[in-house]
């Protein structure tokens, strides 16, 4: 049986990477999505909601990163009587997110260059 790659399947190389601190994973694709949403929404709860994650999951992730690095990557602030608290990335959080995005762009460009943008067929 001969498979016609271009019609039945599309294979493309994929690459997973993350940023580590002292050998422990700190920021990968999911963590970058969390930081991006916190930056956009200025709220942990709204970021979690947008990502379809629980508030507790996002909060635990941020605490885990804080424990690994030894300092927070997000600043939180309380609102007044009517609420209005929020969160924002601090300088370290901004740095980690920008570094992840920079590396991701480089690696995506590398993969595109290596495959030339096309999927190749080999004949046996």
N, C-alpha and C positions, 0 to 999 in steps of 0.2 A: 504494500500500500504506500503510495506516495502522498506526502503531506504538502499542501500548498500553504506555506507560512503566511504569505501576504493575505490570503483569504480566510483561513481558519483561525490562526493564532497570531497574536502580536507579542513577541518577546522583546523585552527591553531590559538592559541591566539596571539594577537598582542598588542603592547604597544607603546604609544606615550609619549614622555617626552621632556622637554625643560629646559634650564637653565634660571632662572629669576634673576633680580637684583631689589631689593626693590619692589617686586610684579609685575614687568613688564617683559614680555618675551623678552629674549635677543638672545638665540641661540637654535634652534631646528634642525630638519633634513635638511630642506632647507638651513638654515643659515650655517650649518656645511658644506654642499656641496659647498656653495659659498666660504667659507674660505679655504676649501681644494683645490679648483681650483685656487684661487688667489695664494695660497702657491706654487702650481705646476707650474702655468703659469707665475707668477710674473707680472701679468697684469690684471686689472679689466676688460678691454674690451675683452681680449681673454678668461678670465674666464666666462664672461657672454655669449659669443658666444658658448663656449663648453657646457654650461648648457642649451642652448636654451632660454636664458633670455635676456632682453634688458639691455644695459649698464645703462640706467636710473634707471631701477628697482634695479639693484645691488647697484648702487651708493646711491639710496634712502634708501635701507636696511642698508648700512654701516653708513649713516648719522643718521638714526633712532637709531641704536645701540649706536652711539657716544652720542647722546642726552640723552639717558636713563642712560648710565654709567657715562657720563661726560668726557670721553676721547676717542680718536680714537682707533680702533683695527687694523688699516691698515695704513702703511706709504706709501705715494705716492711721486714720484719724477719725475721731468720733464727731458726730453731729450734735446739734443742740437738742432741745426738747422735741422738736418736730422731726428728728432724724437728720438725714443728710450727711452721714459719715461717708467715708470712702477709702480708697487706696490708690497709691501710685508707685511706679517703679522708682527706686532710689538710683543713685549713680551706678552702683554695682549691678543692679538689675538691668539698667539700660545698657551697660557695657556687655553683660552676658548675652542679652538678646541681640545686640548689634553684631557681636562676634559670631554668634550662631548663624545669623542671616548672612554674614560675609562669607563664612566657610561654606554654607549651603550653596550659595551662588557659585563659588569657585568649583565645588564638586559637581554641581549640575552642568556647568560649562565643560568640565573635563569629560563627563560621560557623553555629552552631545558631540564633542570633538572626536572622541574615540569611536563612536558608532556612525559618525557622519550624518546623523539625523535619520538614517534609514535602517531597516532591518534587512540583513543579508541572508540569502538562501544558499545552502551548500548542497551540491549534488553528490550522491554516493555512487 
